[in-house]
Each structure stands twice: as structure tokens, then as C-alpha cells.
Amino acid sequence: MRVYLKIENGRRYFIPAPIWLIKAGLGMGGFGVRIAKKHIPEDQIAYVESIDFRKLKEAIDVLKEYKGLNMVDIKAKDGTEVKIVI
């Protein structure tokens, strides 16, 4: 997976995110959620607790079959652009 970021002053960033690294991060989802709960407003904690990290890892496996797929392609009015490609 690749993340491309262009900010309003014209600087461009490229962030490679290997699928195995994403899956490893999802495997530690319970640990990260415990830390994140300290910083999430009370009315939004239910959204984070409803995430099934095992199913999310399975979905990432399916996405590997679609190399080149544009998942996110956003262009803001201020010139900021974000693009995520599998």
C-alpha cells in the first residue's frame, strides 16, 4: 500500500506501507485501542470498540488481490491532496 500526500505549499510525501506491516499493526489492535481510549471522547469510544480486528485483517488479505486500486483520492480546496493506492 502506498500513501501519497501533497500539502498546500507544494511539498510532496510518499509513505510506503507494506501489507504485512499493516496486518501486524491490526494484530496488536487490542493494545492500541487501550492506549487510544485515553484520548478519545466518551461519546465516540463505542465506534472504536465495535471494530473487529480479525475481520479487518481478512479484508486486508482480500485487498492484496487488487494491486493498483485507488482506495482514497481526495483534493481539498486549499490544495492538499491525499491518495492511497493498494
N, C-alpha and C positions, 0 to 999 in steps of 0.2 A: 504494500500500500504506500502511496506517495501523497504527501500534503504539500501543496503549493500555496504560498502566501505572498501577496503583493500589497504593500501598505501605501497610504496616500502620497508619501514623498517619493515613491518610485522604487523603493528598495524591495528586492525580491528574496524570498526564502524558500528553500526546498528541504522538506523533512522526510527522510525515508523511514518507514515504519514497517519492518518485516512482520509477516503474519504470525510467525512463531512468537515474536515479542508481544504482540497484541494478545495472543492466546495465553501467554504466561501471565500477563497482567490481569486478564479476566479470571485466571485460575486463583489469583490471590484476591479476588473480588471481596470476599468477606472481611479481609484485613483492611482493605482500603475503605470499605463502607463504614467500618467502625471509626476510622480517623475522620472521614468526611462528615459524619453525623454531627460532630462538634461544631462544624461551620455552616451547616445547612439550617435554614429557618424551620421552625417546628411544623408549619403548615405544608412544607414540601418534603419532609422526611418520608412520607408514605410512598412517594414516587420512587425514591431510591430503594426502599425496602422491597418494592414489588418486582425488581429486576431479577430474573432467573439467569445467573451467570453461566450455568451449564448449557442452557438453550442458546445463549448468546455465543458461546464458543462453537456450538454446532453451526450456527448461522455463518460465522466467520469461515468455517470449513467449506460451506457451500459457495461463499463469495469467491474463494480461490479459483473456482472454475470459470470465472468471468473476468479474466485479466483485461485491463483496458477500460473497464466500466467506470464512468464518471458518477460517483455517488453524490458529490456536492459540487456545485458550481454557482457561487454567489458573487455578485458585484454590487457593492454599496454605492450610494450617491457620492460619498467622499473619496471614491477611487480605490477603496480597499477591495481586494479580490481574494477569495478562498476557493480552492479546488482540491478535492480529494478523489484520487484515482486508485482503483484496485490494481 
